[in-house]
Amino acid sequence: MYYLGVDVGSISINAVLINENKEVIYEAPYTRHFGIIYENTYRVLTDILEKYPLDEIKGCLFTGSNGKLIADMLDAPYEVETICIVEGATNVVPGVRSIINIGGQDAMLFNLSYSEGKFFLNNFSINGPCASGTGSFIDQQAERLAISMYGEDFKLTQDKLDTTLKEFIELGLKSSSPAPVACRCTVFTKSDMIHLQNKGEPLENIIAGLHYGNAQNFISTIVGNVEVESPVIFIGGMAANRLQYLALKKFSQTFLYQNILDLLVLLGLQFYL
């Protein structure tokens, strides 16, 4: 018997089928819904049921920012994504202490502790209504780049956006000097990037600067003074973005060093540095 989990998020639809031993049997291809939620969710579910008959699926649960709409329509169970994230992470990586989740519109940090075989949520941080630093904004910048390359008649499809996004990231990975891009607000970020383009800044430096700015913004606004303990896992759509992973890793190391420096200063031991 199988169990089906479907995440209908702000940008994409993701689904996974597991067996009774919690082993992944099938993972549906990453599917962008472009706001056409019902039709694309139907297509994903139909594809799964063609491979695995309904009478073999013992349970199904929906989650994600748009999952409640589908769950209500199908009279199916729904669970908020934050609970699904923690339950899933602790099953996949037993003993995980910190979970960084950056999706299409949300950026989150979970800090866990354990006692007597149970986990406890010590801290939870999430971004506000601004989507700066999330996957949707990276998509928008990749789309803007595609329009500048292919013209206003460029029609967005999943294949074209995925290809453009891949090229966008690969170009940014070539940068050795990321440009300064402020990422606290999507409007200011876009203005910074356009200004840098008009100045003639190489595109790879602007793209890298965008991702480094995202990382810096996450550390300063979501992490703040919270201690990020190991083991740490990075999940969500942005975790598949290698440039964002590398930028987050770099700024995480900088942040942890700064915490140590602040502690030494607090203790009056700065003369040892």
Contacts in CASP RR format, 6 or more apart in sequence:
PFRMAT RR
TARGET T0000
AUTHOR 0000-0000-0000
METHOD contacts of the structure
MODEL  1
MYYLGVDVGSISINAVLINENKEVIYEAPYTRHFGIIYENTYRVLTDILE
KYPLDEIKGCLFTGSNGKLIADMLDAPYEVETICIVEGATNVVPGVRSII
NIGGQDAMLFNLSYSEGKFFLNNFSINGPCASGTGSFIDQQAERLAISMY
GEDFKLTQDKLDTTLKEFIELGLKSSSPAPVACRCTVFTKSDMIHLQNKG
EPLENIIAGLHYGNAQNFISTIVGNVEVESPVIFIGGMAANRLQYLALKK
FSQTFLYQNILDLLVLLGLQFYL
1 19 0 8 1.000
1 20 0 8 1.000
1 56 0 8 1.000
1 57 0 8 1.000
1 58 0 8 1.000
2 17 0 8 1.000
2 18 0 8 1.000
2 19 0 8 1.000
2 25 0 8 1.000
2 52 0 8 1.000
2 56 0 8 1.000
2 57 0 8 1.000
2 58 0 8 1.000
2 59 0 8 1.000
3 17 0 8 1.000
3 18 0 8 1.000
3 19 0 8 1.000
3 20 0 8 1.000
3 57 0 8 1.000
3 58 0 8 1.000
3 59 0 8 1.000
3 60 0 8 1.000
3 61 0 8 1.000
4 15 0 8 1.000
4 16 0 8 1.000
4 17 0 8 1.000
4 48 0 8 1.000
4 57 0 8 1.000
4 59 0 8 1.000
4 60 0 8 1.000
4 61 0 8 1.000
5 15 0 8 1.000
5 16 0 8 1.000
5 17 0 8 1.000
5 60 0 8 1.000
5 61 0 8 1.000
5 62 0 8 1.000
5 63 0 8 1.000
6 13 0 8 1.000
6 14 0 8 1.000
6 15 0 8 1.000
6 41 0 8 1.000
6 44 0 8 1.000
6 45 0 8 1.000
6 60 0 8 1.000
6 61 0 8 1.000
6 62 0 8 1.000
6 63 0 8 1.000
6 67 0 8 1.000
6 70 0 8 1.000
7 13 0 8 1.000
7 14 0 8 1.000
7 15 0 8 1.000
7 62 0 8 1.000
7 63 0 8 1.000
7 64 0 8 1.000
7 67 0 8 1.000
7 81 0 8 1.000
7 84 0 8 1.000
8 33 0 8 1.000
8 37 0 8 1.000
8 41 0 8 1.000
8 62 0 8 1.000
8 63 0 8 1.000
8 64 0 8 1.000
8 65 0 8 1.000
8 66 0 8 1.000
8 67 0 8 1.000
8 69 0 8 1.000
8 70 0 8 1.000
9 33 0 8 1.000
9 64 0 8 1.000
9 65 0 8 1.000
9 66 0 8 1.000
9 67 0 8 1.000
9 81 0 8 1.000
9 104 0 8 1.000
10 65 0 8 1.000
10 66 0 8 1.000
10 103 0 8 1.000
10 104 0 8 1.000
10 105 0 8 1.000
10 106 0 8 1.000
10 136 0 8 1.000
11 32 0 8 1.000
11 33 0 8 1.000
11 103 0 8 1.000
11 104 0 8 1.000
11 105 0 8 1.000
11 135 0 8 1.000
11 136 0 8 1.000
11 139 0 8 1.000
12 30 0 8 1.000
12 31 0 8 1.000
12 32 0 8 1.000
12 33 0 8 1.000
12 104 0 8 1.000
12 237 0 8 1.000
13 28 0 8 1.000
13 31 0 8 1.000
13 33 0 8 1.000
13 37 0 8 1.000
13 40 0 8 1.000
13 41 0 8 1.000
13 44 0 8 1.000
14 27 0 8 1.000
14 28 0 8 1.000
14 30 0 8 1.000
14 31 0 8 1.000
15 27 0 8 1.000
15 28 0 8 1.000
15 44 0 8 1.000
15 45 0 8 1.000
15 48 0 8 1.000
16 24 0 8 1.000
16 26 0 8 1.000
16 27 0 8 1.000
16 28 0 8 1.000
17 24 0 8 1.000
17 25 0 8 1.000
17 26 0 8 1.000
17 27 0 8 1.000
17 48 0 8 1.000
17 52 0 8 1.000
17 57 0 8 1.000
18 24 0 8 1.000
18 25 0 8 1.000
19 25 0 8 1.000
22 91 0 8 1.000
25 52 0 8 1.000
26 48 0 8 1.000
26 51 0 8 1.000
26 52 0 8 1.000
28 44 0 8 1.000
28 47 0 8 1.000
28 48 0 8 1.000
31 40 0 8 1.000
31 43 0 8 1.000
31 44 0 8 1.000
31 158 0 8 1.000
32 40 0 8 1.000
32 158 0 8 1.000
32 161 0 8 1.000
33 40 0 8 1.000
33 41 0 8 1.000
33 66 0 8 1.000
34 40 0 8 1.000
34 156 0 8 1.000
34 158 0 8 1.000
37 66 0 8 1.000
37 69 0 8 1.000
37 70 0 8 1.000
38 69 0 8 1.000
38 70 0 8 1.000
38 73 0 8 1.000
41 70 0 8 1.000
60 76 0 8 1.000
60 77 0 8 1.000
61 76 0 8 1.000
61 77 0 8 1.000
61 78 0 8 1.000
61 79 0 8 1.000
61 84 0 8 1.000
62 68 0 8 1.000
62 70 0 8 1.000
62 71 0 8 1.000
62 74 0 8 1.000
62 76 0 8 1.000
62 77 0 8 1.000
62 78 0 8 1.000
62 79 0 8 1.000
63 78 0 8 1.000
63 79 0 8 1.000
63 80 0 8 1.000
63 81 0 8 1.000
63 84 0 8 1.000
64 80 0 8 1.000
64 81 0 8 1.000
64 84 0 8 1.000
65 81 0 8 1.000
65 105 0 8 1.000
65 106 0 8 1.000
67 78 0 8 1.000
68 78 0 8 1.000
70 76 0 8 1.000
71 77 0 8 1.000
71 78 0 8 1.000
72 78 0 8 1.000
82 108 0 8 1.000
82 110 0 8 1.000
82 124 0 8 1.000
85 99 0 8 1.000
85 101 0 8 1.000
85 108 0 8 1.000
85 110 0 8 1.000
85 235 0 8 1.000
86 99 0 8 1.000
86 110 0 8 1.000
86 112 0 8 1.000
86 119 0 8 1.000
86 121 0 8 1.000
89 96 0 8 1.000
89 99 0 8 1.000
89 110 0 8 1.000
89 233 0 8 1.000
89 235 0 8 1.000
90 96 0 8 1.000
90 112 0 8 1.000
90 119 0 8 1.000
92 233 0 8 1.000
93 231 0 8 1.000
93 233 0 8 1.000
95 112 0 8 1.000
95 114 0 8 1.000
95 119 0 8 1.000
95 231 0 8 1.000
96 112 0 8 1.000
96 231 0 8 1.000
96 232 0 8 1.000
96 233 0 8 1.000
97 111 0 8 1.000
97 112 0 8 1.000
97 113 0 8 1.000
97 229 0 8 1.000
97 230 0 8 1.000
97 231 0 8 1.000
97 232 0 8 1.000
98 109 0 8 1.000
98 110 0 8 1.000
98 111 0 8 1.000
98 112 0 8 1.000
98 228 0 8 1.000
98 229 0 8 1.000
98 230 0 8 1.000
98 231 0 8 1.000
98 232 0 8 1.000
98 233 0 8 1.000
99 108 0 8 1.000
99 109 0 8 1.000
99 110 0 8 1.000
99 112 0 8 1.000
99 232 0 8 1.000
99 233 0 8 1.000
99 235 0 8 1.000
100 108 0 8 1.000
100 109 0 8 1.000
100 218 0 8 1.000
100 232 0 8 1.000
100 233 0 8 1.000
100 234 0 8 1.000
100 235 0 8 1.000
100 248 0 8 1.000
101 107 0 8 1.000
101 108 0 8 1.000
101 109 0 8 1.000
101 110 0 8 1.000
101 234 0 8 1.000
101 235 0 8 1.000
101 236 0 8 1.000
102 108 0 8 1.000
102 133 0 8 1.000
102 134 0 8 1.000
102 135 0 8 1.000
102 218 0 8 1.000
102 234 0 8 1.000
102 236 0 8 1.000
102 237 0 8 1.000
102 238 0 8 1.000
102 239 0 8 1.000
102 244 0 8 1.000
103 134 0 8 1.000
103 135 0 8 1.000
103 236 0 8 1.000
103 237 0 8 1.000
103 238 0 8 1.000
104 131 0 8 1.000
104 134 0 8 1.000
104 135 0 8 1.000
104 136 0 8 1.000
104 237 0 8 1.000
104 238 0 8 1.000
105 131 0 8 1.000
105 134 0 8 1.000
105 135 0 8 1.000
105 136 0 8 1.000
106 126 0 8 1.000
106 127 0 8 1.000
106 134 0 8 1.000
107 126 0 8 1.000
107 127 0 8 1.000
107 133 0 8 1.000
107 134 0 8 1.000
107 218 0 8 1.000
107 222 0 8 1.000
108 124 0 8 1.000
108 125 0 8 1.000
108 126 0 8 1.000
108 127 0 8 1.000
108 222 0 8 1.000
109 123 0 8 1.000
109 124 0 8 1.000
109 125 0 8 1.000
109 126 0 8 1.000
109 222 0 8 1.000
109 223 0 8 1.000
109 226 0 8 1.000
109 228 0 8 1.000
110 121 0 8 1.000
110 123 0 8 1.000
110 124 0 8 1.000
111 121 0 8 1.000
111 122 0 8 1.000
111 123 0 8 1.000
111 124 0 8 1.000
111 226 0 8 1.000
111 227 0 8 1.000
111 228 0 8 1.000
111 229 0 8 1.000
112 119 0 8 1.000
112 120 0 8 1.000
112 121 0 8 1.000
112 122 0 8 1.000
113 119 0 8 1.000
113 120 0 8 1.000
113 122 0 8 1.000
114 120 0 8 1.000
123 226 0 8 1.000
125 222 0 8 1.000
125 223 0 8 1.000
125 224 0 8 1.000
125 226 0 8 1.000
126 222 0 8 1.000
127 133 0 8 1.000
127 134 0 8 1.000
127 221 0 8 1.000
127 222 0 8 1.000
130 185 0 8 1.000
130 186 0 8 1.000
131 137 0 8 1.000
131 186 0 8 1.000
132 183 0 8 1.000
132 184 0 8 1.000
132 185 0 8 1.000
132 186 0 8 1.000
132 189 0 8 1.000
132 214 0 8 1.000
132 217 0 8 1.000
133 183 0 8 1.000
133 213 0 8 1.000
133 214 0 8 1.000
133 217 0 8 1.000
133 218 0 8 1.000
134 238 0 8 1.000
135 237 0 8 1.000
135 238 0 8 1.000
135 241 0 8 1.000
137 186 0 8 1.000
137 189 0 8 1.000
138 165 0 8 1.000
138 168 0 8 1.000
138 210 0 8 1.000
138 211 0 8 1.000
138 214 0 8 1.000
138 238 0 8 1.000
138 241 0 8 1.000
138 244 0 8 1.000
139 161 0 8 1.000
139 165 0 8 1.000
140 186 0 8 1.000
141 168 0 8 1.000
141 190 0 8 1.000
141 193 0 8 1.000
141 207 0 8 1.000
141 210 0 8 1.000
142 161 0 8 1.000
142 164 0 8 1.000
142 165 0 8 1.000
142 168 0 8 1.000
143 156 0 8 1.000
143 161 0 8 1.000
143 164 0 8 1.000
145 164 0 8 1.000
145 168 0 8 1.000
145 203 0 8 1.000
146 154 0 8 1.000
146 156 0 8 1.000
146 160 0 8 1.000
146 161 0 8 1.000
146 164 0 8 1.000
147 154 0 8 1.000
154 160 0 8 1.000
168 207 0 8 1.000
169 207 0 8 1.000
169 241 0 8 1.000
169 242 0 8 1.000
169 243 0 8 1.000
171 203 0 8 1.000
171 204 0 8 1.000
171 207 0 8 1.000
172 203 0 8 1.000
172 204 0 8 1.000
172 205 0 8 1.000
172 207 0 8 1.000
172 208 0 8 1.000
172 211 0 8 1.000
172 243 0 8 1.000
173 204 0 8 1.000
173 208 0 8 1.000
173 242 0 8 1.000
173 243 0 8 1.000
173 246 0 8 1.000
174 204 0 8 1.000
175 202 0 8 1.000
175 204 0 8 1.000
175 205 0 8 1.000
175 207 0 8 1.000
175 208 0 8 1.000
175 209 0 8 1.000
177 205 0 8 1.000
178 205 0 8 1.000
178 208 0 8 1.000
178 209 0 8 1.000
178 211 0 8 1.000
178 212 0 8 1.000
179 196 0 8 1.000
179 201 0 8 1.000
179 205 0 8 1.000
179 206 0 8 1.000
179 208 0 8 1.000
179 209 0 8 1.000
180 192 0 8 1.000
180 209 0 8 1.000
181 189 0 8 1.000
181 192 0 8 1.000
181 193 0 8 1.000
181 196 0 8 1.000
181 206 0 8 1.000
181 209 0 8 1.000
181 210 0 8 1.000
181 212 0 8 1.000
181 213 0 8 1.000
182 188 0 8 1.000
182 189 0 8 1.000
182 192 0 8 1.000
182 213 0 8 1.000
183 189 0 8 1.000
183 210 0 8 1.000
183 213 0 8 1.000
183 214 0 8 1.000
183 216 0 8 1.000
183 217 0 8 1.000
184 217 0 8 1.000
184 221 0 8 1.000
189 210 0 8 1.000
193 206 0 8 1.000
193 210 0 8 1.000
196 205 0 8 1.000
196 206 0 8 1.000
197 203 0 8 1.000
197 206 0 8 1.000
207 243 0 8 1.000
208 243 0 8 1.000
208 247 0 8 1.000
209 247 0 8 1.000
211 241 0 8 1.000
211 243 0 8 1.000
211 244 0 8 1.000
211 246 0 8 1.000
211 247 0 8 1.000
212 247 0 8 1.000
212 250 0 8 1.000
212 251 0 8 1.000
213 247 0 8 1.000
214 244 0 8 1.000
214 247 0 8 1.000
214 248 0 8 1.000
215 244 0 8 1.000
215 247 0 8 1.000
215 248 0 8 1.000
215 250 0 8 1.000
215 251 0 8 1.000
215 252 0 8 1.000
216 251 0 8 1.000
218 248 0 8 1.000
218 251 0 8 1.000
219 248 0 8 1.000
219 251 0 8 1.000
219 252 0 8 1.000
219 254 0 8 1.000
219 255 0 8 1.000
223 255 0 8 1.000
227 259 0 8 1.000
228 252 0 8 1.000
228 255 0 8 1.000
228 256 0 8 1.000
232 252 0 8 1.000
234 245 0 8 1.000
234 248 0 8 1.000
238 244 0 8 1.000
239 245 0 8 1.000
261 270 0 8 1.000
261 273 0 8 1.000
264 270 0 8 1.000
264 272 0 8 1.000
264 273 0 8 1.000
END
